[in-house]
Amino acid sequence: MTDVGDPFEALTLAQLRQRSSIKWRAHPEDVLPLWVAEMDVALAPAVVDVLRHAVAIGDTGYASGEGYVEALAERARPWWNWTIAPQRARLVPDVMRGATELVRLVTPPGGTVLVNPPVYPPFFAFVRHTGRRVVEVPLTEDARLDLDAIDAAMARARADGPTAYLLCSPHNPTGTVHRADELRQLAALARTRGVRVLSDEIHAPLVLSGPPFVPYLTVEGSEDAFALHSASKGWNLPGLKAAVAVGGPATTDDLDRLPVEVSHGASHLGVLAHTAALRDGVGWLDEVRRELLARRELLGELVEEHLPAVRWRPGAATYLAWLDCRALGHDDPAGHLLRRGRVALVAGDDFGVGGAGHVRLNFATSRAVLTEAVRRMGTVA
C-alpha cells in the first residue's frame, strides 16, 4: 500500500458509506455520523500488510505469544519513559473487558467504583454489569480532577468496603490530559484510603498538544494500580479486539488470580494488527496527529462562525469535542441536531453528572464532512 498523504482525505464520503460498522449503519444515509469513536481514515499500511498476509495464509486462529506486550513495551520506553514489566502484563479482549475483570479482582459484589463524569458512557454500563455500584465524582468546571472531592468520596466509599477508582486518562470526552502532579496527588490519596486505581489509557497515543501523557504506573504511589492500553483508538482498530492490562509491582498476586480464559477473548487478527501498528505504524500515527490538530483548529473556526452560542474548551488529546450547547435552549441538543440537521452526535446525558445540555462530536473526518456537519448544525441551532 502506498503513502496516501492526509489519511482523512484518502476516502470519499461515498467510499466511507460502504463501511458496515456501527458508525455507518446506525443512521440513514442522509445523516453525517460524527458520534461513535471511529476515525474516517485509510488504515496504516503496516496494519493492512499484516492483515492481508494473515488472511492469505489462513492465519485466523487463536491469539498466541507475547508480541503485543513486547511491542507496547518497546513503544512505552521512548514515548513515555515507562518500563513495562512483561511478567505483570496480560492480554485482555479489549480495554473495557479488561477493566471489568480487574474490577472483579479488587472489589467484591456490591462494591464501589468511583468515576469522574462527564466520562465515557461504558464506564457506567460495564461496571454495573459486574454487580458493583458506580459513584460519580464530577470533574471541575475546567475539566480537571477535583482532588478534594475525590478524597472525600474515597473515604465514604472505603468505609463500606473495598473500593476501586476507574480513571480515564486522557479523559473522554473532554480531552483533558492529567498532569503528573495531579496523578501523584491522586496516587497518594488512593494509597492513604486503600483504594485500587484502574487507569484506562486507551487515548494515550492521541495527545495533540500541551503537556505530555503521563502513564499512571510511572507516578509514585501507584504500585498496586493497573493500567489498560490498546492500539484501538490511535490506529482506528476497534473492530479488531485486543488490549493489554499492566499491573504495578504490588499486583502480582492479583494478576495470578486473573482467569486464564480472559486472554482467550482477544482476536488473533487484532493482536497481529495492534502489534504491527505499534512497531511499524508510528509514522502514520504522526501524520494522523498532525491532521487531527488541524481539524481541531478548523472545528474551532467553524463553531465560532456557525454556532457562536456554543461553548467549547478544546482538549489536549483525543479527536473528541465536548460541546456545551445549553445556550441553544434544547432539552436534548443531540436529538434536535439529528432530527433537524441530520448530524449524529452523542448525547451529553450519557456521560453522567454534568452532561446534560452537551454533545460529543468526533472531528476525525475529512474537512468537507466536518465543515458541512457544523454548517448543518448552525442552520438548525
RALIN-V29564 format. One record per backbone hydrogen bond with DSSP energy under -1.0 kcal/mol. NH is the residue of the N-H (numbers start at 1). CO is the residue of the C=O. If there is no record, write none. Layout:
{{NH CO} {NH CO}}
//
This chain:
{{9 6} {16 12} {17 13} {18 15} {19 16} {24 21} {26 22} {31 28} {32 342} {34 344} {38 36} {40 364} {41 39} {48 44} {49 45} {50 46} {51 47} {52 48} {53 49} {54 50} {55 51} {56 52} {57 53} {58 55} {59 54} {60 58} {70 66} {71 67} {72 68} {73 69} {74 70} {75 71} {76 72} {77 73} {79 75} {80 76} {81 77} {82 76} {88 85} {89 86} {90 245} {92 243} {98 94} {99 95} {100 96} {101 97} {102 98} {103 99} {104 100} {105 101} {106 102} {107 103} {110 131} {111 108} {113 133} {114 164} {115 135} {119 351} {120 172} {123 120} {124 121} {125 121} {126 122} {127 123} {128 124} {129 125} {131 128} {132 127} {133 111} {135 113} {137 115} {139 117} {140 144} {143 140} {147 145} {150 146} {151 147} {152 148} {153 149} {154 150} {155 151} {156 152} {157 153} {158 154} {159 155} {160 157} {161 158} {164 112} {165 196} {166 114} {167 198} {169 200} {171 176} {175 171} {183 179} {184 180} {185 181} {186 182} {187 183} {188 184} {189 185} {190 186} {191 187} {192 188} {193 189} {194 190} {195 190} {196 163} {198 165} {199 226} {200 167} {201 228} {204 201} {206 203} {208 316} {209 316} {218 215} {219 216} {222 219} {225 222} {226 197} {227 246} {228 199} {229 244} {235 231} {237 232} {240 237} {243 92} {244 229} {245 90} {246 227} {247 88} {248 225} {250 223} {251 248} {255 251} {256 252} {257 254} {258 255} {262 259} {265 262} {266 263} {267 241} {271 267} {272 268} {273 269} {274 270} {275 271} {276 272} {277 273} {278 274} {279 275} {280 276} {281 277} {285 281} {286 282} {287 283} {288 284} {289 285} {290 286} {291 287} {292 288} {293 289} {294 290} {295 291} {296 292} {297 293} {298 294} {299 295} {300 296} {301 297} {302 298} {303 299} {304 300} {305 301} {306 302} {307 303} {310 307} {311 324} {316 175} {317 175} {318 206} {321 361} {323 359} {324 311} {325 357} {328 325} {329 326} {336 332} {337 333} {338 334} {339 335} {340 336} {343 337} {344 32} {346 360} {348 358} {350 347} {351 348} {352 349} {355 352} {358 355} {359 323} {360 346} {361 321} {362 34} {363 319} {365 363} {370 366} {371 367} {372 368} {373 369} {374 370} {375 371} {376 372} {377 373} {378 374} {379 375} {380 376} {381 377}}
//
